[in-house]
Amino acid sequence: MALFLSDSVIVKFVYELKTMTQRPLDAIHLTDLMHGRGINVRYLGGITKSLEENQEKNHNYAVCLSAIVTRAAKQVFKQYIIDIPSQQLGAAIAHFLNCYHGEIERQKSSSGENGLANG
């Protein structure tokens, strides 16, 4: 079964993603497409690696990468939130989402290169 999946089903799915026959809008749609073909999400890394060659032009690569990062963040969040007292839960969630969606502020250094802002 695993050979059929990796040699046939996943190869066909990757081809559809490369040729843009399938254009998942987000990670949920992507996992629905994968599950519809019998592909477990654990194969997402390999699928993403197969799409890597033309990543700057490929919307599907960005969706796959986004799904991987989001799933990883979910695991980190579960560990982060487990010991937070209920009174501080709202602030902890806001802090985590700020870290996850925030940007690093950069400033020009004296040498003209970008560097991390102090503070």
matplotlib code that plots the C-alpha trace (Angstrom):
import matplotlib.pyplot as plt

x = [0.0, 2.8, 4.6, 1.4, 0.8, 4.4, 4.9, 1.5, -0.9, 1.6, 3.4, 0.1, -0.9, 2.5, 2.1, -1.4, 0.1, 3.0, 0.8, -1.7, -4.5, -5.1, -4.9, -5.6, -6.6, -5.3, -4.0, -7.5, -8.3, -4.9, -5.4, -8.9, -7.4, -4.8, -7.3, -9.6, -6.8, -5.9, -2.7, -2.0, -0.6, 2.6, 3.6, 3.3, 7.0, 7.9, 5.2, 6.5, 10.1, 8.9, 7.5, 10.7, 12.3, 10.1, 9.0, 8.9, 6.3, 4.4, 1.4, 1.0, 4.5, 3.6, 0.4, 2.3, 5.0, 2.4, 0.6, 3.9, 4.7, 1.2, 1.2, 4.6, 3.3, 0.3, 2.6, 4.7, 1.5, 0.2, 3.4, 3.5, -0.1, -0.2, 1.2, -0.5, -2.9, -6.5, -6.3, -3.4, -4.7, -5.9, -2.6, -0.6, -2.6, -2.2, 1.5, 1.9, -0.1, 2.0, 5.2, 3.7, 2.3, 4.6, 7.6, 11.1, 11.8, 15.0, 17.0, 19.9, 23.2, 26.1, 27.7, 24.6, 23.5, 20.2, 20.4, 18.0, 16.6, 17.6, 14.9]
y = [0.0, 2.5, 1.8, 2.4, 5.6, 7.0, 5.7, 6.6, 8.7, 11.2, 11.5, 12.3, 14.8, 16.6, 16.7, 18.3, 20.9, 21.7, 22.1, 24.1, 21.7, 21.8, 25.2, 24.9, 28.2, 27.5, 24.8, 23.4, 23.0, 21.4, 18.8, 18.2, 17.5, 15.2, 13.3, 13.0, 11.1, 9.0, 10.9, 11.5, 14.9, 13.2, 13.2, 17.0, 17.6, 15.4, 17.0, 20.4, 19.4, 18.2, 21.7, 23.5, 23.9, 26.9, 28.1, 31.8, 31.3, 28.6, 29.5, 25.8, 25.8, 28.7, 27.0, 23.8, 25.7, 27.7, 24.5, 23.1, 26.2, 26.5, 22.8, 23.3, 26.5, 24.6, 22.0, 24.8, 26.6, 23.4, 23.2, 26.9, 27.1, 24.0, 25.7, 29.1, 30.0, 30.7, 34.3, 34.9, 32.8, 35.8, 37.6, 34.5, 33.8, 37.4, 37.2, 34.0, 35.3, 38.5, 36.4, 34.2, 36.9, 39.7, 41.1, 41.7, 45.4, 46.2, 49.4, 50.7, 50.2, 52.6, 50.5, 50.8, 47.1, 46.0, 44.8, 43.8, 46.7, 47.0, 46.7]
z = [0.0, 0.9, -2.4, -4.4, -2.4, -2.9, -6.4, -7.9, -5.8, -4.4, -7.7, -9.5, -6.7, -7.0, -10.8, -10.3, -7.9, -10.3, -13.3, -11.2, -12.0, -8.2, -6.5, -2.8, -1.3, 2.2, 4.4, 5.2, 1.5, 0.9, 3.6, 2.2, -1.2, 0.3, 2.4, -0.7, -2.4, 0.6, 1.4, 5.0, 6.1, 7.3, 3.6, 3.3, 3.8, 0.9, -1.3, -0.4, -1.2, -4.6, -5.3, -4.2, -7.6, -8.8, -5.4, -6.2, -8.9, -7.2, -5.1, -4.1, -2.6, -0.4, 0.8, 1.6, 3.4, 5.3, 6.4, 7.7, 9.7, 11.1, 12.2, 13.9, 15.6, 16.9, 18.6, 20.1, 21.3, 23.0, 25.0, 25.8, 27.0, 29.2, 32.3, 32.0, 34.8, 33.5, 34.6, 32.3, 29.4, 27.3, 27.6, 26.8, 23.7, 22.5, 23.2, 21.3, 18.3, 18.4, 18.2, 15.5, 13.2, 14.1, 12.3, 13.5, 13.5, 11.7, 11.7, 9.8, 11.5, 11.3, 8.6, 6.5, 6.9, 8.3, 11.9, 14.6, 16.6, 20.2, 22.8]

ax = plt.figure().add_subplot(projection="3d")
ax.plot(x, y, z, "-o")
ax.set_aspect("equal")
plt.show()
